[in-house]
């Protein structure tokens, strides 16, 4: 009888211990989820939905990649300033990251893109220039795309000579994209360099037909 009583007591203690363990695990996951959702109360429903869908894919919180993901989700929701803020944080925390040049290039590229969309062309030029510098250490985006993007900014700033130089670099890296010749043709036209403009336009049409 005493043995049976001891066994029952041990079972009770075991059940109690399991209940306590389950309780601790539940609290841990609750706190973790609360931490993951930190700041969502101050953001838009659009961002909240995008972030909750994405957050299972990001790495450690507070890393450059983490803030890039948040920046991209704000950008998806057209929340430009909040997106820029996240990309700037990504830049600031990238120092010890082994993939820092990827994050630096990506963050600068998107800050430039957003500024372009907002009509802040001087800022866009500066950040595209930074992205181009980092492209020597990272291939996360093709260099011809970076030159083309900055050339587009130069065109908006009426810096046609600089635009032509960047379009030329882009063409050297990707000589089969017809749009590059068309865009450089427009820059030549802005400088009344009509022979060059016509030649680029003809090349653009030739490549367009072949594709």
C-alpha positions as CSV (number, residue, x, y, z in Angstrom):
1,X,0.0,0.0,0.0
2,X,2.8,2.4,0.9
3,X,4.6,1.6,-2.4
4,X,1.4,2.3,-4.3
5,X,1.1,5.6,-2.5
6,X,4.7,6.6,-3.3
7,X,4.1,5.7,-7.0
8,X,1.0,7.9,-7.1
9,X,2.8,10.8,-5.5
10,X,5.7,10.5,-7.9
11,X,3.2,10.5,-10.8
12,X,1.6,13.7,-9.4
13,X,5.0,15.3,-9.1
14,X,5.8,14.3,-12.6
15,X,2.6,15.7,-13.9
16,X,3.1,18.9,-12.0
17,X,6.6,19.2,-13.4
18,X,5.3,18.7,-16.9
19,X,2.6,21.4,-16.4
20,X,5.3,23.8,-15.2
21,X,7.6,23.1,-18.1
22,X,4.7,23.6,-20.6
23,X,3.8,26.9,-18.8
24,X,7.4,28.1,-19.1
25,X,7.6,27.2,-22.8
26,X,4.3,28.9,-23.4
27,X,5.4,32.1,-21.7
28,X,8.7,32.0,-23.6
29,X,7.0,31.8,-27.0
30,X,4.5,34.5,-26.0
31,X,7.4,36.9,-25.0
32,X,9.3,36.0,-28.2
33,X,6.3,36.7,-30.4
34,X,5.7,40.0,-28.6
35,X,9.3,40.9,-29.2
36,X,9.0,40.0,-32.9
37,X,5.9,42.1,-33.2
38,X,7.5,45.1,-31.4
39,X,6.7,48.3,-33.2
40,X,3.8,46.9,-35.2
41,X,1.3,48.9,-33.2
42,X,2.8,52.0,-34.7
43,X,2.8,50.8,-38.3
44,X,0.2,50.5,-41.0
45,X,-2.0,47.4,-41.6
46,X,-0.3,47.0,-44.9
47,X,3.1,46.8,-43.3
48,X,1.9,44.6,-40.4
49,X,0.5,42.0,-42.9
50,X,3.6,42.0,-45.0
51,X,5.9,41.8,-42.0
52,X,4.0,39.0,-40.3
53,X,4.2,37.0,-43.6
54,X,7.9,37.7,-44.0
55,X,9.3,37.5,-40.4
56,X,9.6,33.7,-40.4
57,X,12.3,34.1,-43.1
58,X,14.5,36.7,-41.5
59,X,17.6,36.0,-39.5
60,X,18.7,37.5,-36.2
61,X,16.8,40.5,-35.1
62,X,18.7,43.8,-35.3
63,X,21.0,42.7,-38.2
64,X,21.4,44.6,-41.4
65,X,19.4,41.9,-43.2
66,X,16.6,42.3,-40.7
67,X,16.3,46.0,-41.3
68,X,16.6,45.6,-45.0
69,X,13.6,43.3,-45.0
70,X,11.6,45.8,-42.9
71,X,12.7,48.6,-45.3
72,X,11.4,46.5,-48.3
73,X,8.1,45.9,-46.6
74,X,7.7,49.6,-45.9
75,X,8.6,50.3,-49.5
76,X,6.0,47.8,-50.7
77,X,3.4,49.9,-48.8
78,X,4.8,53.1,-50.2
79,X,5.9,54.3,-46.8
80,X,8.9,56.0,-48.1
81,X,10.3,57.7,-45.0
82,X,9.9,54.7,-42.8
83,X,11.6,52.6,-45.5
84,X,14.6,55.0,-45.6
85,X,14.8,54.9,-41.8
86,X,15.1,51.1,-41.9
87,X,17.7,51.1,-44.7
88,X,19.8,53.7,-42.7
89,X,19.7,51.5,-39.7
90,X,20.9,48.6,-41.8
91,X,23.8,50.7,-42.9
92,X,24.6,51.7,-39.3
93,X,24.6,48.2,-37.9
94,X,26.6,46.6,-40.8
95,X,30.1,47.1,-39.6
96,X,30.8,43.6,-38.2
97,X,28.6,41.7,-40.7
98,X,30.6,39.4,-43.0
99,X,28.1,40.3,-45.8
100,X,28.3,44.0,-45.0
101,X,29.0,45.1,-48.6
102,X,25.9,43.3,-49.8
103,X,23.8,45.1,-47.3
104,X,25.5,48.5,-47.9
105,X,25.0,48.3,-51.6
106,X,21.4,47.2,-51.2
107,X,20.5,49.8,-48.6
108,X,22.1,52.6,-50.6
109,X,20.4,51.4,-53.8
110,X,17.0,51.5,-52.3
111,X,17.5,54.8,-50.5
112,X,18.5,56.2,-53.9
113,X,15.5,54.6,-55.6
114,X,13.1,56.1,-53.0
115,X,14.6,59.5,-53.3
116,X,14.3,59.3,-57.1
117,X,10.6,58.4,-56.7
118,X,10.2,61.4,-54.3
119,X,11.8,63.7,-56.8
120,X,14.9,64.2,-54.6
121,X,17.4,63.8,-57.4
122,X,20.5,65.2,-55.7
123,X,20.1,62.7,-52.9
124,X,19.4,59.9,-55.4
125,X,22.6,60.7,-57.2
126,X,24.6,60.6,-54.0
127,X,23.2,57.2,-52.9
128,X,23.5,55.6,-56.3
129,X,27.1,56.8,-56.3
130,X,27.7,55.1,-53.0
131,X,26.0,51.9,-54.3
132,X,28.4,51.9,-57.3
133,X,31.4,52.2,-54.9
134,X,30.2,49.2,-52.9
135,X,29.6,47.2,-56.1
136,X,33.4,46.6,-56.3
137,X,33.0,44.4,-53.2
138,X,29.5,43.0,-53.9
139,X,27.7,41.5,-56.9
140,X,24.3,41.5,-55.2
141,X,23.1,43.9,-58.0
142,X,24.6,44.0,-61.5
143,X,26.9,47.0,-62.0
144,X,25.3,48.0,-65.3
145,X,22.0,48.5,-63.5
146,X,23.6,50.8,-61.0
147,X,25.2,52.9,-63.8
148,X,21.9,53.0,-65.6
149,X,20.1,54.1,-62.5
150,X,22.5,56.9,-61.8
151,X,22.4,57.9,-65.5
152,X,18.6,58.3,-65.2
153,X,19.1,60.6,-62.3
154,X,21.7,62.7,-64.2
155,X,19.2,63.0,-67.1
156,X,16.6,64.4,-64.6
157,X,19.2,66.9,-63.3
158,X,20.0,67.9,-66.9
159,X,23.5,66.6,-66.6
160,X,23.5,65.0,-70.0
161,X,27.3,64.6,-70.3
162,X,27.4,62.6,-67.0
163,X,24.3,60.6,-68.1
164,X,26.1,59.7,-71.4
165,X,29.2,58.6,-69.5
166,X,27.1,56.3,-67.2
167,X,25.0,54.9,-70.0
168,X,28.2,54.1,-71.9
169,X,29.6,52.2,-68.8
170,X,26.3,50.3,-68.6
171,X,26.5,49.4,-72.3
172,X,30.0,48.2,-71.9
173,X,28.7,45.8,-69.3
174,X,25.5,44.9,-71.0
175,X,25.7,45.6,-74.7
176,X,22.5,43.7,-75.7
177,X,19.9,45.7,-73.8
178,X,18.2,47.9,-76.4
179,X,16.8,50.3,-73.8
180,X,20.3,51.5,-72.8
181,X,20.9,52.7,-76.4
182,X,17.5,54.4,-76.5
183,X,18.2,56.2,-73.2
184,X,21.7,57.3,-74.2
185,X,20.2,58.5,-77.5
186,X,17.9,60.8,-75.5
187,X,20.9,62.1,-73.6
188,X,22.8,62.8,-76.9
189,X,19.7,64.6,-78.2
190,X,19.6,66.8,-75.2
191,X,23.2,68.0,-76.1
192,X,22.3,68.3,-79.8
193,X,24.7,65.5,-80.7
194,X,22.3,64.3,-83.3
195,X,24.6,61.9,-85.2
196,X,25.4,60.0,-82.1
197,X,21.7,60.1,-81.1
198,X,20.6,58.6,-84.4
199,X,23.3,55.9,-84.3
200,X,22.1,54.8,-80.8
201,X,18.5,54.9,-81.9
202,X,19.2,52.7,-84.8
203,X,21.1,50.3,-82.6
204,X,18.3,50.3,-80.1
205,X,15.8,49.4,-82.9
206,X,18.1,46.7,-84.2
207,X,18.5,45.0,-80.8
208,X,14.8,45.4,-80.1
209,X,13.8,43.6,-83.3
210,X,16.4,40.8,-82.7
211,X,14.9,40.2,-79.2
